[in-house]
Amino acid sequence: MLAKYGSSIASAFRFLPESPQWRDSGAGIFSPFLDGVAETESKMKTSNNWQSYHRSCERSRLSKNLKMIDPNFFRKAFLTPRRQVLLVAAFGLVLCAFLAGCSSGAESKQSRAQAAGTRAVSVAVAKVQKQDVPVYLVGLGSVTAFYTANIKSRVDGQIMRVNFQEGQTVKEGDLLILIDPRPYQVQLEQMQAQLFKDQASLRDARLNLDRYTTLIPSGSIAQQQVDTQKSTVDQLDGQVRTDQAQIDNAKLQLVYCNITSPFTGRVGLRQVDPGNIVHAADTNPMLILTQLQPIAVIFTLPEDQLPAVAEHMKNSTLLVEVYSRDNQTKLATGKLQTIDNQIDQTTGTAKLKAVFDNKDNTLWPNQFVNANLLLETRKNSTVLPTAALLRGPQGTFVYLEKSNKTVEARSVTVSLTEGNTTIVTAGLNPGDTVVTDGQDKLQDGSTIEPRNGPATGANTGNAPNSGNPALGTPVS
């Protein structure tokens, strides 16, 4: 460009007019560029390369007849009145599109809200009812055998017979194991023979004492001899009594050879077999006997609930229901027997013991269960499904269906929540209809299309949940 139009950058753009009208009409956009070019040119002239290139451009400019560019070229080409109007119109269109995009989101939300307010929303509803509501306290527990016995031998000997089968239910006094009684029978006979001998000696001593006593008045015998004979009689009498005690002990050993059931219960797995030698000092039991009918359940409750339990125990016997580990299957119903005499400081809970008949053997020792203590039954309570409750800044409320198929947000006062049922004391009356599903699409005054929901207080087969004040806890 320098070679064609001039020897310097500034001279290459010498065709640009210097008039203020040209700069004001739009060509002034080149003035910062030209200022920068002039500064750059002043620096470049100090270079040897630039000097050489400048001389070559001067020679080329003298040898060619350059055609000058019309100074009004850019103004005529780009700044015509028509194109100015088009540029302004294009800028206006871009600005309108931007503003329309910003407002479309808010308008769409508002339109959807208006459409939801006018369109009927399909929701599930249920009736508010008046019924009796049981109040439960729930605790974790385990089944404990009412009686448990580790059967061991009290004598040494060989097992002659095992008189039970594993898993058999035996009655109190039934023979379980027979240990060889013959050695103890021989000892008994020896003790009996010794007793017979000592009894004969005692009789002879007593006869001699009687003779000595009759001779005392005549002076034929000394008093010392009579006293010695009395002492002999007493010694023989003591020996006879010792023999009798040894006989009783030998009979007791014979009784110990017959191991019987101390109570009615179920026999566990057998630990010994016929022919085994057992000793009284053995640490392992021969069998374990547990009583399953009745059976006990020990469960825990927080210490804060104990005053209410103790107060209700004074008036009546409290029922306890136990459920399976998954809290789905009811196993048995029993009665609360007692509360432990101390609280566990590490957990802040106390142990309670309930007794069950267990006639169908649904409970087994060491089984994990969920215990539900029926504390009381609240009569004629106003109840509704727990799913109908919502919570907002103003507290707990429900959507109440009105006669014109619209809903109203109604504040309620919750007294107790028990599983899927909630007791309210204010805000609703029996017979009112509340929304139980689809509340997220509703607002005050929305039109609804009701459909039947779950019945209030319906039994789902699950165990009841423990309550707390306003969330299910009983108030004593």
C-alpha positions as CSV (number, residue, x, y, z in Angstrom):
1,M,0.0,0.0,0.0
2,L,2.9,2.3,0.8
3,A,4.4,1.6,-2.6
4,K,1.2,2.3,-4.5
5,Y,-0.1,5.4,-2.6
6,G,2.8,7.0,-0.9
7,S,6.0,6.9,1.0
8,S,4.4,7.0,4.4
9,I,1.4,5.7,6.2
10,A,0.0,9.1,6.7
11,S,0.4,10.1,3.1
12,A,-1.4,6.8,2.1
13,F,-4.6,8.2,3.7
14,R,-4.1,11.8,2.5
15,F,-7.3,11.5,0.5
16,L,-9.3,11.8,3.7
17,P,-10.8,15.3,4.0
18,E,-9.8,17.4,6.9
19,S,-13.1,19.3,7.1
20,P,-15.1,19.1,10.3
21,Q,-18.2,18.0,8.4
22,W,-16.4,14.8,7.2
23,R,-15.3,13.9,10.7
24,D,-18.7,14.6,12.2
25,S,-20.6,12.6,9.5
26,G,-18.8,9.4,10.4
27,A,-15.3,9.5,8.8
28,G,-14.0,10.7,12.2
29,I,-13.7,7.0,13.1
30,F,-10.3,7.0,11.4
31,S,-8.8,9.9,13.4
32,P,-7.6,7.7,16.3
33,F,-6.1,5.4,13.8
34,L,-4.3,8.1,12.0
35,D,-2.9,9.5,15.2
36,G,-1.6,6.2,16.1
37,V,-0.1,5.8,12.6
38,A,1.7,9.1,12.9
39,E,3.2,8.0,16.2
40,T,4.2,4.6,14.8
41,E,5.7,6.3,11.7
42,S,7.9,8.5,13.8
43,K,9.3,5.5,15.5
44,M,9.8,3.5,12.3
45,K,11.8,6.3,10.7
46,T,14.6,5.7,13.1
47,S,15.2,2.2,11.7
48,N,17.6,1.6,8.8
49,N,15.1,-0.8,7.2
50,W,12.5,1.9,7.2
51,Q,14.9,4.4,5.5
52,S,15.6,1.9,2.8
53,Y,12.0,1.1,2.2
54,H,11.1,4.8,2.2
55,R,13.6,5.6,-0.6
56,S,12.3,2.7,-2.8
57,C,8.7,4.0,-2.3
58,E,9.8,7.5,-3.4
59,R,11.3,6.2,-6.6
60,S,8.2,4.1,-7.4
61,R,5.9,7.1,-6.7
62,L,7.8,9.3,-9.2
63,S,7.7,6.6,-11.9
64,K,3.9,5.9,-11.7
65,N,1.0,8.1,-12.2
66,L,-1.2,7.3,-9.3
67,K,-4.9,7.7,-9.4
68,M,-6.4,9.6,-6.5
69,I,-9.3,8.1,-4.6
70,D,-12.3,10.2,-4.3
71,P,-12.4,11.8,-0.8
72,N,-16.2,11.3,-0.7
73,F,-15.9,7.6,-1.5
74,F,-16.6,6.3,2.1
75,R,-19.3,8.8,2.7
76,K,-21.1,8.0,-0.5
77,A,-20.7,4.2,0.0
78,F,-21.6,3.8,3.6
79,L,-23.3,6.9,5.0
80,T,-26.2,7.4,2.7
81,P,-29.4,8.5,4.3
82,R,-31.1,5.2,3.4
83,R,-28.5,3.1,5.0
84,Q,-28.6,5.3,8.1
85,V,-32.3,4.6,8.4
86,L,-31.7,0.9,8.0
87,L,-29.0,0.8,10.7
88,V,-31.3,2.6,13.1
89,A,-34.2,0.2,12.3
90,A,-31.9,-2.8,12.8
91,F,-30.8,-1.5,16.2
92,G,-34.4,-1.0,17.2
93,L,-35.3,-4.6,16.3
94,V,-32.4,-6.0,18.3
95,L,-33.4,-4.0,21.3
96,C,-37.1,-5.1,21.1
97,A,-36.1,-8.7,20.8
98,F,-34.0,-8.5,23.9
99,L,-36.7,-6.9,25.9
100,A,-39.3,-9.5,24.7
101,G,-37.0,-12.3,25.8
102,C,-36.6,-10.9,29.3
103,S,-40.3,-10.5,29.8
104,S,-41.4,-13.8,28.3
105,G,-40.3,-15.9,31.3
106,A,-42.4,-13.8,33.8
107,E,-45.4,-13.8,31.4
108,S,-45.2,-17.6,31.0
109,K,-45.1,-18.2,34.8
110,Q,-48.0,-15.8,35.3
111,S,-50.0,-17.5,32.5
112,R,-49.4,-21.0,34.0
113,A,-50.5,-19.8,37.4
114,Q,-53.6,-18.3,35.9
115,A,-54.3,-21.5,34.0
116,A,-53.9,-23.6,37.1
117,G,-56.2,-21.3,39.0
118,T,-58.9,-21.8,36.5
119,R,-58.3,-25.5,35.6
120,A,-59.7,-28.1,37.9
121,V,-57.0,-30.1,39.7
122,S,-57.5,-33.8,40.4
123,V,-56.9,-34.5,44.1
124,A,-57.6,-37.2,46.6
125,V,-60.0,-36.3,49.4
126,A,-61.1,-38.0,52.7
127,K,-63.7,-37.3,55.3
128,V,-63.0,-36.0,58.8
129,Q,-64.4,-38.6,61.3
130,K,-65.0,-39.0,65.0
131,Q,-63.7,-42.2,66.4
132,D,-61.7,-43.8,69.3
133,V,-57.9,-43.6,68.9
134,P,-55.5,-45.9,70.8
135,V,-52.3,-44.2,72.1
136,Y,-49.3,-46.5,72.0
137,L,-45.7,-46.2,73.4
138,V,-43.2,-48.1,71.2
139,G,-40.0,-49.6,72.4
140,L,-37.4,-52.1,71.3
141,G,-37.2,-55.4,73.2
142,S,-36.2,-59.0,73.2
143,V,-38.0,-62.2,74.2
144,T,-36.8,-63.8,77.4
145,A,-37.7,-67.3,78.6
146,F,-39.8,-67.1,81.8
147,Y,-37.6,-69.9,83.3
148,T,-34.3,-71.2,81.9
149,A,-32.4,-74.2,83.4
150,N,-29.0,-75.5,82.6
151,I,-29.3,-79.2,83.6
152,K,-26.1,-80.6,85.1
153,S,-25.3,-83.8,86.9
154,R,-25.0,-83.7,90.7
155,V,-23.3,-87.1,90.9
156,D,-20.5,-88.9,89.1
157,G,-21.4,-91.8,86.9
158,Q,-22.2,-93.2,83.5
159,I,-25.3,-92.2,81.6
160,M,-27.5,-95.2,81.2
161,R,-30.5,-93.7,79.4
162,V,-31.5,-90.4,77.7
163,N,-35.2,-90.3,78.1
164,F,-36.1,-87.3,75.8
165,Q,-35.9,-86.1,72.2
166,E,-34.4,-82.8,71.1
167,G,-37.1,-80.2,70.9
168,Q,-39.5,-82.1,73.0
169,T,-41.9,-80.4,75.4
170,V,-41.6,-82.1,78.8
171,K,-43.7,-81.7,81.9
172,E,-42.5,-81.0,85.4
173,G,-41.1,-84.2,87.0
174,D,-40.5,-86.1,83.8
175,L,-37.4,-88.3,83.8
176,L,-34.8,-86.8,81.4
177,I,-31.5,-88.7,82.1
178,L,-30.7,-91.8,84.1
179,I,-27.2,-92.2,85.6
180,D,-26.0,-95.6,86.7
181,P,-27.4,-95.9,90.3
182,R,-25.8,-99.2,91.3
183,P,-22.7,-97.8,93.0
184,Y,-24.9,-95.6,95.2
185,Q,-27.2,-98.5,95.9
186,V,-24.3,-100.5,97.2
187,Q,-23.3,-97.6,99.4
188,L,-26.8,-97.5,100.8
189,E,-26.8,-101.1,101.7
190,Q,-23.4,-100.7,103.5
191,M,-24.8,-97.8,105.5
192,Q,-27.8,-99.8,106.4
193,A,-25.6,-102.7,107.6
194,Q,-23.5,-100.3,109.7
195,L,-26.7,-98.9,111.2
196,F,-27.9,-102.3,112.2
197,K,-24.6,-103.1,113.9
198,D,-24.5,-99.9,115.8
199,Q,-28.1,-100.3,116.9
200,A,-27.3,-103.7,118.4
201,S,-24.4,-102.2,120.4
202,L,-26.6,-99.5,121.6
203,R,-29.2,-102.0,122.9
204,D,-26.5,-104.0,124.8
205,A,-25.2,-100.8,126.4
206,R,-28.6,-99.8,127.5
207,L,-29.2,-103.2,129.1
208,N,-26.0,-103.0,131.1
209,L,-26.8,-99.5,132.2
210,D,-30.2,-100.8,133.6
211,R,-28.4,-103.6,135.5
212,Y,-25.8,-101.2,137.0
213,T,-28.5,-98.8,138.0
214,T,-30.4,-101.6,140.1
215,L,-27.2,-102.5,141.9
216,I,-26.5,-99.0,143.2
217,P,-28.8,-99.2,146.3
218,S,-27.1,-102.4,147.5
219,G,-23.6,-100.8,147.1
220,S,-22.5,-103.7,144.9
221,I,-21.2,-101.3,142.1
222,A,-19.5,-98.0,142.1
223,Q,-21.2,-94.9,141.0
224,Q,-18.3,-94.2,138.6
225,Q,-19.0,-97.4,136.7
226,V,-22.6,-96.4,136.3
227,D,-21.7,-93.0,134.9
228,T,-19.2,-94.6,132.4
229,Q,-21.9,-96.8,131.2
230,K,-24.2,-93.9,130.6
231,S,-21.5,-92.2,128.5
232,T,-21.1,-95.4,126.4
233,V,-24.9,-95.5,125.7
234,D,-24.8,-91.9,124.5
235,Q,-21.8,-92.5,122.2
236,L,-23.6,-95.5,120.6
237,D,-26.7,-93.4,120.2
238,G,-24.7,-90.8,118.3
239,Q,-23.2,-93.4,116.1
240,V,-26.6,-94.7,115.2
241,R,-27.7,-91.3,114.2
242,T,-24.6,-90.8,112.1
243,D,-25.4,-94.1,110.3
244,Q,-28.9,-92.9,109.7
245,A,-27.6,-89.7,108.1
246,Q,-25.3,-91.6,105.9
247,I,-28.2,-93.8,104.8
248,D,-30.2,-90.7,103.9
249,N,-27.3,-89.3,101.9
250,A,-27.0,-92.6,100.0
251,K,-30.7,-92.4,99.2
252,L,-30.3,-88.8,98.0
253,Q,-27.5,-89.9,95.7
254,L,-29.8,-92.4,94.2
255,V,-32.4,-89.7,93.6
256,Y,-29.7,-87.6,91.9
257,C,-29.1,-90.5,89.5
258,N,-32.6,-89.8,88.1
259,I,-32.5,-86.3,86.5
260,T,-36.0,-85.0,86.1
261,S,-37.5,-81.8,84.6
262,P,-37.8,-79.0,87.2
263,F,-40.6,-77.3,85.2
264,T,-42.6,-77.7,82.1
265,G,-40.7,-76.5,79.1
266,R,-39.0,-77.3,75.9
267,V,-35.8,-79.3,75.7
268,G,-32.9,-77.9,73.5
269,L,-30.2,-79.7,71.7
270,R,-28.8,-82.7,73.6
271,Q,-25.2,-82.3,74.8
272,V,-24.6,-85.9,76.0
273,D,-25.3,-89.4,74.8
274,P,-25.9,-92.7,76.6
275,G,-22.6,-94.2,77.8
276,N,-20.9,-90.9,78.5
277,I,-19.3,-90.4,81.9
278,V,-20.4,-87.2,83.6
279,H,-19.1,-85.6,86.8
280,A,-20.6,-83.2,89.3
281,A,-17.8,-80.7,88.6
282,D,-18.5,-80.5,84.8
283,T,-19.0,-76.9,83.6
284,N,-21.0,-77.7,80.4
285,P,-24.7,-78.6,80.9
286,M,-26.1,-81.8,79.7
287,L,-29.1,-80.0,78.2
288,I,-30.9,-76.6,78.4
289,L,-34.5,-76.4,79.4
290,T,-36.6,-73.3,78.7
291,Q,-40.1,-72.5,79.6
292,L,-42.0,-71.0,76.6
293,Q,-45.5,-70.9,78.1
294,P,-45.7,-68.3,79.5
295,I,-42.9,-66.2,78.1
296,A,-41.6,-62.7,78.8
297,V,-40.6,-59.7,76.7
298,I,-38.2,-57.1,78.2
299,F,-38.3,-53.8,76.3
300,T,-37.2,-50.2,77.0
301,L,-38.9,-46.8,77.1
302,P,-37.5,-43.3,77.6
303,E,-37.4,-42.2,81.2
304,D,-39.7,-39.2,80.4
305,Q,-42.5,-41.6,79.6
306,L,-42.3,-43.6,82.8
307,P,-44.5,-41.3,85.0
308,A,-47.4,-41.7,82.5
309,V,-47.0,-45.5,82.5
310,A,-46.8,-45.7,86.2
311,E,-49.9,-43.5,86.6
312,H,-52.0,-45.7,84.2
313,M,-50.7,-48.9,85.9
314,K,-52.5,-47.8,89.1
315,N,-55.8,-47.8,87.4
316,S,-55.7,-50.8,85.1
317,T,-53.6,-53.5,83.6
318,L,-51.9,-52.3,80.5
319,L,-51.8,-54.4,77.3
320,V,-48.6,-54.9,75.3
321,E,-48.5,-55.9,71.6
322,V,-45.4,-57.3,70.1
323,Y,-44.5,-57.1,66.4
324,S,-41.9,-58.8,64.2
325,R,-38.5,-57.3,63.5
326,D,-39.7,-55.5,60.4
327,N,-42.7,-54.1,62.3
328,Q,-45.2,-55.7,59.9
329,T,-46.5,-58.8,61.6
330,K,-48.3,-58.9,64.9
331,L,-47.0,-61.8,67.0
332,A,-48.8,-61.8,70.4
333,T,-50.7,-59.7,72.9
334,G,-49.8,-59.8,76.6
335,K,-49.9,-57.8,79.8
336,L,-47.4,-55.4,81.4
337,Q,-46.0,-57.0,84.6
338,T,-43.6,-54.5,86.1
339,I,-41.1,-51.7,85.6
340,D,-37.5,-52.1,86.5
341,N,-36.3,-50.4,89.7
342,Q,-33.7,-48.3,88.1
343,I,-32.9,-46.3,85.0
344,D,-29.9,-46.9,82.7
345,Q,-27.9,-43.7,82.9
346,T,-26.0,-44.4,79.6
347,T,-29.2,-44.6,77.5
348,G,-31.7,-42.7,79.7
349,T,-34.2,-45.6,79.4
350,A,-35.8,-48.0,81.8
351,K,-36.7,-51.7,81.3
352,L,-40.3,-53.0,81.4
353,K,-41.4,-56.6,81.5
354,A,-44.5,-58.0,79.9
355,V,-45.8,-61.6,80.1
356,F,-47.4,-63.5,77.2
357,D,-49.3,-66.8,77.2
358,N,-47.5,-67.8,73.9
359,K,-49.8,-70.8,73.4
360,D,-49.0,-71.0,69.7
361,N,-45.2,-70.6,70.3
362,T,-44.8,-67.5,68.1
363,L,-42.2,-66.1,70.5
364,W,-38.8,-67.6,71.1
365,P,-36.1,-66.7,73.6
366,N,-33.7,-63.9,72.4
367,Q,-36.0,-63.0,69.6
368,F,-35.9,-59.3,68.6
369,V,-39.4,-57.6,68.7
370,N,-41.0,-54.2,68.6
371,A,-43.2,-53.7,71.7
372,N,-46.2,-51.4,71.6
373,L,-47.6,-50.5,75.0
374,L,-51.3,-49.4,74.9
375,L,-51.3,-46.5,77.2
376,E,-54.8,-45.2,76.8
377,T,-57.7,-44.9,74.3
378,R,-59.0,-41.4,73.5
379,K,-62.7,-41.6,73.0
380,N,-64.7,-39.7,70.3
381,S,-61.7,-37.8,68.9
382,T,-61.9,-35.8,65.7
383,V,-59.5,-37.5,63.3
384,L,-58.2,-37.1,59.7
385,P,-55.5,-38.8,57.6
386,T,-52.0,-37.6,58.5
387,A,-51.3,-37.1,54.8
388,A,-53.7,-34.2,54.7
389,L,-51.5,-32.1,57.1
390,L,-49.3,-29.3,55.6
391,R,-47.0,-26.9,57.4
392,G,-46.4,-23.3,56.5
393,P,-45.3,-20.0,58.0
394,Q,-48.6,-19.7,59.9
395,G,-48.4,-23.3,61.3
396,T,-50.2,-26.5,60.4
397,F,-53.1,-26.3,57.9
398,V,-55.2,-28.4,55.5
399,Y,-57.0,-27.7,52.3
400,L,-60.7,-28.0,53.1
401,E,-63.1,-28.7,50.2
402,K,-66.0,-26.3,49.9
403,S,-69.4,-26.9,48.4
404,N,-68.5,-25.2,45.1
405,K,-65.6,-27.6,44.4
406,T,-63.0,-25.1,45.6
407,V,-60.6,-25.4,48.4
408,E,-59.8,-23.2,51.4
409,A,-56.6,-23.3,53.5
410,R,-57.8,-24.0,57.0
411,S,-55.5,-23.8,60.1
412,V,-55.8,-26.7,62.5
413,T,-54.6,-27.6,66.0
414,V,-52.9,-31.0,66.2
415,S,-53.3,-32.9,69.5
416,L,-51.7,-36.3,68.6
417,T,-50.4,-38.2,65.6
418,E,-50.8,-42.0,65.8
419,G,-49.6,-43.7,62.6
420,N,-51.7,-42.7,59.7
421,T,-54.3,-41.0,61.9
422,T,-54.1,-37.5,63.4
423,I,-56.3,-36.1,66.2
424,V,-57.2,-32.4,65.9
425,T,-58.8,-30.3,68.5
426,A,-59.7,-27.1,66.5
427,G,-60.2,-26.1,62.9
428,L,-62.3,-29.0,61.6
429,N,-65.5,-30.8,62.3
430,P,-66.6,-34.4,61.7
431,G,-68.0,-34.6,58.1
432,D,-65.6,-32.1,56.6
433,T,-63.7,-33.1,53.5
434,V,-60.0,-32.5,53.3
435,V,-57.4,-33.0,50.5
436,T,-55.0,-35.8,51.1
437,D,-53.0,-35.9,47.8
438,G,-52.1,-33.3,45.2
439,Q,-51.8,-30.3,47.6
440,D,-48.7,-29.1,45.8
441,K,-50.8,-27.9,42.9
442,L,-53.3,-26.0,45.0
443,Q,-53.7,-22.6,46.4
444,D,-56.5,-20.9,48.3
445,G,-59.5,-20.8,46.0
446,S,-58.3,-23.4,43.5
447,T,-60.9,-25.5,41.7
448,I,-60.6,-29.3,42.3
449,E,-61.8,-32.5,40.9
450,P,-62.0,-34.8,44.0
451,R,-61.4,-38.5,44.0
452,N,-61.7,-40.9,47.0
453,G,-58.5,-41.3,49.1
454,P,-57.7,-43.7,51.9
455,A,-60.2,-44.0,54.7
456,T,-59.4,-42.2,57.9
457,G,-57.8,-44.5,60.5
458,A,-57.7,-47.4,58.1
459,N,-55.7,-50.4,59.4
460,T,-52.7,-51.0,57.1
461,G,-51.5,-54.0,59.1
462,N,-48.4,-52.3,60.4
463,A,-47.6,-51.6,64.0
464,P,-48.7,-48.3,65.4
465,N,-46.1,-45.5,65.8
466,S,-45.2,-43.9,69.1
467,G,-46.5,-40.4,69.4
468,N,-45.4,-37.1,71.0
469,P,-47.2,-33.9,71.7
470,A,-48.5,-32.4,68.5
471,L,-46.7,-35.2,66.7
472,G,-48.0,-38.2,68.6
473,T,-46.7,-38.3,72.1
474,P,-49.4,-38.9,74.7
475,V,-50.0,-36.2,77.2
476,S,-50.6,-37.6,80.7
